[in-house]
């Protein structure tokens, strides 16, 4: 009877491991697809800054970021256009994770 209990436990562990491996593979495939198929920055407006930036500061001032997939043949062409407008100055903290969060 103990042999069957051990076999049952091993089968349960094996099915749990297979499920975890499949979930990990799907997640890695999604990340890989995002990295390889995301559109890159293709244009920007470089205006001369009013004040010379400090060397130790990372950020941007009065910026607008936008993204739209204009390809009509794309499988998942979005009808919405993403636009993030920043009025004022945003300074990013060094040696930290900086997040931009809010409604989409």
C-alpha positions in Angstrom: 0.0 0.0 0.0 2.9 2.4 0.8 4.3 1.9 -2.7 1.0 3.1 -4.3 0.9 6.1 -1.9 4.4 7.1 -3.0 3.5 6.6 -6.7 0.3 8.7 -6.2 2.3 11.5 -4.6 4.9 11.4 -7.4 2.2 11.6 -10.1 0.6 14.5 -8.3 3.9 16.3 -8.1 4.7 15.6 -11.7 1.3 17.0 -12.9 1.9 20.1 -10.8 5.3 20.6 -12.3 4.1 20.2 -15.8 1.4 22.8 -15.2 4.0 25.3 -13.8 6.4 24.7 -16.7 3.7 25.3 -19.3 2.6 28.5 -17.6 6.2 29.7 -17.5 6.7 28.9 -21.2 3.6 30.8 -22.2 4.8 33.8 -20.1 8.2 33.8 -21.7 6.7 33.5 -25.2 4.5 36.5 -24.5 7.5 38.6 -23.3 9.6 37.5 -26.3 6.8 38.4 -28.7 6.4 41.8 -27.0 10.1 42.6 -27.2 10.5 41.4 -30.8 7.3 42.9 -32.2 7.0 46.2 -30.4 7.3 49.3 -32.6 10.4 51.4 -31.9 10.6 55.2 -31.6 10.5 56.5 -35.2 10.3 60.2 -34.7 10.7 62.9 -32.1 10.7 66.7 -31.8 14.0 68.0 -30.5 13.5 71.5 -29.3 16.2 73.4 -27.6 15.7 73.5 -23.8 15.1 76.8 -22.2 17.4 76.0 -19.3 20.5 73.9 -19.5 19.9 70.5 -17.9 21.8 69.4 -14.8 24.1 66.5 -15.3 22.8 64.5 -12.4 19.1 64.8 -13.2 17.2 62.4 -15.4 13.7 63.4 -16.6 11.8 65.4 -19.2 9.9 68.7 -19.4 6.6 69.4 -21.2 6.6 66.1 -23.1 4.0 64.3 -25.2 4.4 60.5 -25.9 2.1 58.8 -28.4 1.8 55.5 -30.0 -0.6 54.2 -32.7 -0.5 51.1 -34.8 -1.4 52.4 -38.3 -0.8 49.1 -40.0 -4.2 48.0 -41.4 -3.0 44.5 -42.1 -2.0 43.9 -38.4 -3.9 41.0 -36.8 -4.7 43.1 -33.7 -4.9 46.6 -35.1 -6.1 48.9 -32.3 -8.7 51.7 -33.0 -7.5 53.7 -30.0 -4.4 55.9 -30.1 -2.3 56.1 -27.0 -1.2 59.5 -25.9 0.6 60.6 -22.7 0.9 64.3 -22.1 3.1 65.6 -19.3 2.7 69.2 -18.4 5.6 70.5 -16.3 8.7 68.6 -15.3 9.1 64.9 -14.3 12.3 63.9 -12.6 13.2 60.2 -12.4 14.9 58.8 -9.3 18.3 57.2 -9.8 18.9 53.6 -8.8 15.1 53.0 -8.4 12.2 51.7 -10.4 10.1 54.6 -11.7 6.5 53.8 -12.8 4.0 55.7 -14.9 0.6 54.6 -13.8 -2.9 55.7 -14.4 -6.0 55.0 -16.5 -5.6 53.8 -20.1 
